[in-house]
Amino acid sequence: MQKVINVLAIASGVVSAAVVASGVFVYVNRDSIVDSIKSQAIEAVTGSLGGGLGGDLPIGTPDLAPAAPADAANIPSGGLGVPTF
């Protein structure tokens, strides 16, 4: 029975040492860890933009132009006497 308790005590010591070593490692390398996470987050955000902001739309955007001019008769009156141009 004493041998089992000794094995458990040694295993507990090893686990405690591993937890302390992990904490020291994270504390010592916290700056590089934070910088790595920041760069990954920025890359994920800029990567989702689809290759940048410029050059994606054609100049003048002809696909957004109306097909035919709108009739003034189809536009309802606002009732406030605001002139439309």
Secondary structure as UniProt FT lines:
FT   HELIX           2..28
FT   HELIX           30..47
FT   TURN            48..50
FT   TURN            59..60
FT   HELIX           62..64
FT   TURN            72..74
//
